[in-house]
Amino acid sequence: RERSDSHVLVFLKKISLVTNFNLYDIGCGIGFWMDTYHRFGISKKQIVALDLAVENVEGLRRKGYSAVEGSVLELPFADELADNVICQGVIHHVHNYKKAFGEIVRILRKEGNLYISVYNKWHPYFYLAHKMTFPIRFIYWNYTKKILDVIYPFFYILFQTMTRITMGKFLDKKSCRTLIMDQVITPRAHLFGKLEINKLAKDFNCTVE
């Protein structure tokens, strides 16, 4: 699905109507969505968070969350233990997004719910951002990482303006830097349309809502 805050809020409202469930946040980052989960009545005890960055995991643990270090390509969880999974802005950055999707489905119970957010190849922003920033990525990964110091102020202002308009708030510096790394510097960014999403779902016996 195209990334949209309204979509994930509808998803959270739906699952919050059920009692005694768990929620796995795959690729949780610093825990950006935790406050939103709590607004829907989802407690810390119901949440299991996973991220590749050790500092993100340790930070969430200090706050009392169950957090695990790991990759979406090889989730350190047993089969069919998650009632609900949220995975936002993750699988489009891995080299094998089909394997990543399969891992998520593997840990999801048969009647479980999955919310997944990926870059929409038909949305001008994601298409242009991916194509137009190619020279920056090329220089960063092949010549010098110092180019980040040059372009960072511009993209910091750009992303802060965008999140203020779309979400009504500014990001903290760490979240903003993560966004810049994810959308500008990332070595790969797969773009998805409905055809690709429906094929993934069909391959793993999922129903798209």
Solvent accessible surface area in square Angstrom, and as a share of the most:
residue,aa,sasa,rsa
1,R,77,0.28
2,E,61,0.27
3,R,78,0.29
4,S,30,0.19
5,D,41,0.21
6,S,66,0.43
7,H,80,0.36
8,V,1,0.00
9,L,65,0.32
10,V,104,0.60
11,F,16,0.07
12,L,0,0.00
13,K,128,0.54
14,K,83,0.35
15,I,3,0.01
16,S,35,0.23
17,L,143,0.71
18,V,88,0.50
19,T,108,0.63
20,N,151,0.77
21,F,19,0.08
22,N,33,0.17
23,L,0,0.00
24,Y,18,0.07
25,D,6,0.03
26,I,0,0.00
27,G,26,0.25
28,C,10,0.06
29,G,21,0.20
30,I,52,0.26
31,G,12,0.12
32,F,59,0.24
33,W,26,0.09
34,M,6,0.03
35,D,101,0.52
36,T,13,0.07
37,Y,0,0.00
38,H,61,0.27
39,R,174,0.64
40,F,54,0.23
41,G,62,0.60
42,I,1,0.01
43,S,46,0.30
44,K,85,0.36
45,K,192,0.81
46,Q,40,0.18
47,I,1,0.00
48,V,26,0.15
49,A,0,0.00
50,L,3,0.01
51,D,16,0.08
52,L,129,0.64
53,A,29,0.22
54,V,67,0.38
55,E,102,0.46
56,N,19,0.10
57,V,3,0.01
58,E,81,0.36
59,G,17,0.16
60,L,3,0.01
61,R,130,0.47
62,R,189,0.69
63,K,125,0.53
64,G,52,0.50
65,Y,19,0.07
66,S,58,0.38
67,A,6,0.05
68,V,40,0.23
69,E,88,0.39
70,G,14,0.14
71,S,38,0.24
72,V,8,0.05
73,L,30,0.15
74,E,135,0.60
75,L,8,0.04
76,P,71,0.45
77,F,29,0.12
78,A,66,0.51
79,D,87,0.45
80,E,78,0.35
81,L,42,0.21
82,A,0,0.00
83,D,29,0.15
84,N,5,0.03
85,V,0,0.00
86,I,1,0.00
87,C,0,0.00
88,Q,22,0.10
89,G,21,0.20
90,V,26,0.15
91,I,0,0.00
92,H,2,0.01
93,H,34,0.15
94,V,22,0.13
95,H,124,0.55
96,N,59,0.31
97,Y,65,0.25
98,K,94,0.40
99,K,106,0.45
100,A,0,0.00
101,F,10,0.04
102,G,14,0.14
103,E,26,0.12
104,I,0,0.00
105,V,31,0.18
106,R,72,0.26
107,I,0,0.00
108,L,18,0.09
109,R,105,0.38
110,K,168,0.71
111,E,162,0.73
112,G,22,0.21
113,N,41,0.21
114,L,37,0.19
115,Y,0,0.00
116,I,14,0.07
117,S,1,0.01
118,V,2,0.01
119,Y,15,0.06
120,N,30,0.16
121,K,59,0.25
122,W,190,0.67
123,H,60,0.27
124,P,90,0.57
125,Y,60,0.23
126,F,18,0.07
127,Y,100,0.38
128,L,84,0.42
129,A,23,0.17
130,H,40,0.18
131,K,103,0.44
132,M,138,0.62
133,T,11,0.06
134,F,113,0.47
135,P,73,0.46
136,I,27,0.14
137,R,17,0.06
138,F,89,0.37
139,I,64,0.32
140,Y,19,0.07
141,W,118,0.41
142,N,89,0.46
143,Y,162,0.61
144,T,55,0.32
145,K,113,0.48
146,K,154,0.65
147,I,27,0.13
148,L,11,0.06
149,D,107,0.55
150,V,115,0.66
151,I,24,0.12
152,Y,47,0.18
153,P,74,0.46
154,F,129,0.54
155,F,20,0.08
156,Y,56,0.21
157,I,117,0.59
158,L,66,0.33
159,F,4,0.02
160,Q,16,0.07
161,T,65,0.38
162,M,58,0.26
163,T,12,0.07
164,R,119,0.43
165,I,134,0.68
166,T,102,0.59
167,M,56,0.25
168,G,48,0.47
169,K,94,0.40
170,F,125,0.52
171,L,20,0.10
172,D,75,0.39
173,K,152,0.64
174,K,96,0.41
175,S,14,0.09
176,C,0,0.00
177,R,111,0.41
178,T,64,0.37
179,L,41,0.20
180,I,0,0.00
181,M,58,0.26
182,D,50,0.26
183,Q,24,0.11
184,V,3,0.02
185,I,1,0.00
186,T,10,0.06
187,P,80,0.50
188,R,94,0.34
189,A,10,0.08
190,H,55,0.25
191,L,35,0.17
192,F,6,0.02
193,G,7,0.06
194,K,169,0.72
195,L,143,0.71
196,E,45,0.20
197,I,23,0.11
198,N,76,0.39
199,K,121,0.51
200,L,8,0.04
201,A,5,0.04
202,K,162,0.69
203,D,60,0.31
204,F,57,0.24
205,N,144,0.74
206,C,41,0.24
207,T,125,0.72
208,V,70,0.40
209,E,143,0.64
